[in-house]
């Protein structure tokens, strides 16, 4: 904390806080967008795919520790709504086809029989619950 007399220097924390406050007073949103873009480009030039996978993994773990199922349901719902507003039927057909092709390369007939049975059971339960 800064002292009123000039005999004591302010801490690094206090200097950083004051500098941040001064910067925010003197710059607008576009300034922060521009330095963010430049920082992102510089980071991309200095790091590879493994770096981004690692920070993504760490971020995902930290998020999972601090949020519950309702959090993920809410962001999933919001993401689905935003996607639906920005894409048409052709988009969904295309990603569905690509997903089906990728899944079929990784799974055998038993997998499809199992998920078909599970889906049928879930649907029957829905009808019974009405």
C-alpha positions in Angstrom: 0.0 0.0 0.0 1.3 3.5 -0.9 2.3 5.7 2.0 1.6 9.4 2.2 5.3 10.2 2.9 7.8 9.6 0.2 10.1 7.6 2.4 8.4 4.3 1.5 8.0 2.9 -1.9 4.7 1.3 -2.9 4.5 -2.4 -3.4 4.5 -4.1 -6.8 0.9 -5.0 -6.2 -0.1 -1.4 -5.5 1.9 -0.1 -8.5 0.2 -2.7 -10.7 -3.3 -1.8 -9.4 -2.7 1.9 -10.0 -1.3 1.3 -13.5 -4.3 -0.9 -14.4 -6.7 1.8 -13.2 -4.9 4.5 -15.2 -4.8 2.3 -18.3 -8.6 1.6 -18.0 -9.3 5.3 -17.7 -7.3 6.1 -20.8 -8.3 3.3 -23.2 -11.5 2.0 -24.8 -12.8 -1.5 -25.7 -11.1 -1.4 -29.1 -7.7 -0.9 -27.4 -8.1 -4.1 -25.3 -9.4 -6.0 -28.3 -6.3 -5.0 -30.3 -3.8 -5.9 -27.6 -5.7 -9.2 -27.0 -5.5 -10.0 -30.7 -1.7 -9.2 -30.8 -1.1 -11.2 -27.7 -3.0 -14.2 -29.2 -1.0 -14.0 -32.4 2.3 -13.8 -30.5 1.3 -16.8 -28.3 0.4 -18.8 -31.4 3.8 -18.1 -33.0 5.6 -19.3 -29.9 3.6 -22.4 -28.9 2.5 -25.6 -30.6 -0.6 -27.9 -30.5 0.6 -29.6 -27.3 0.7 -26.3 -25.4 -2.9 -25.5 -26.3 -4.0 -29.1 -25.4 -2.3 -28.8 -22.0 -3.8 -25.4 -21.1 -7.2 -26.6 -22.4 -7.0 -29.8 -20.2 -6.0 -27.7 -17.1 -8.8 -25.2 -17.7 -11.3 -28.0 -18.2 -10.2 -29.7 -15.0 -10.4 -26.4 -13.0 -13.9 -25.7 -14.5 -15.1 -29.2 -13.6 -13.9 -28.8 -10.0 -15.8 -25.5 -9.5 -19.1 -26.2 -11.4 -21.9 -28.7 -11.2 -24.2 -30.5 -13.7 -26.6 -27.6 -13.8 -23.8 -25.2 -15.0 -23.0 -27.5 -17.9 -26.7 -28.0 -18.8 -27.1 -24.2 -18.9 -24.1 -23.5 -21.1 -25.1 -26.4 -23.3 -28.6 -25.0 -23.7 -27.2 -21.5 -24.4 -24.7 -22.9 -26.9 -27.4 -24.9 -28.7 -29.7 -21.9 -28.9 -26.9 -19.7 -30.3 -25.9 -22.4 -32.8 -29.6 -22.8 -33.9 -29.9 -19.0 -34.5 -26.8 -19.0 -36.7 -27.2 -22.1 -38.8 -29.7 -23.7 -41.1 -30.9 -27.3 -41.8 -28.0 -27.9 -44.2 -25.5 -27.3 -41.4 -27.1 -29.8 -39.2 -27.4 -32.4 -42.0 -23.7 -31.9 -42.7 -22.4 -32.2 -39.1 -24.8 -35.2 -38.6 -23.4 -37.0 -41.6 -19.8 -36.3 -40.6 -20.5 -37.5 -37.1 -22.1 -40.6 -38.3 -19.2 -41.4 -40.6 -16.7 -40.8 -37.9 -18.7 -43.0 -35.4 -19.1 -45.8 -37.9 -15.3 -46.0 -38.4 -14.8 -46.4 -34.6 -17.6 -48.8 -33.7 -18.9 -52.2 -34.6 -22.4 -53.7 -35.0 -22.6 -54.6 -31.3 -22.2 -51.0 -30.4 -25.1 -49.9 -32.5 -27.3 -52.8 -31.2 -26.5 -51.7 -27.6 -27.3 -48.0 -28.2 -30.4 -48.9 -30.1 -31.6 -51.0 -27.2 -30.8 -48.3 -24.7 -32.7 -45.7 -26.8 -35.7 -48.0 -27.2 -35.8 -48.6 -23.4 -35.5 -44.9 -22.7 -38.3 -44.1 -25.2 -40.6 -46.8 -23.6 -39.9 -45.4 -20.2 -40.9 -41.9 -21.4 -44.2 -43.3 -22.7 -44.8 -45.2 -19.5 -44.2 -42.1 -17.4 -46.9 -40.0 -19.2 
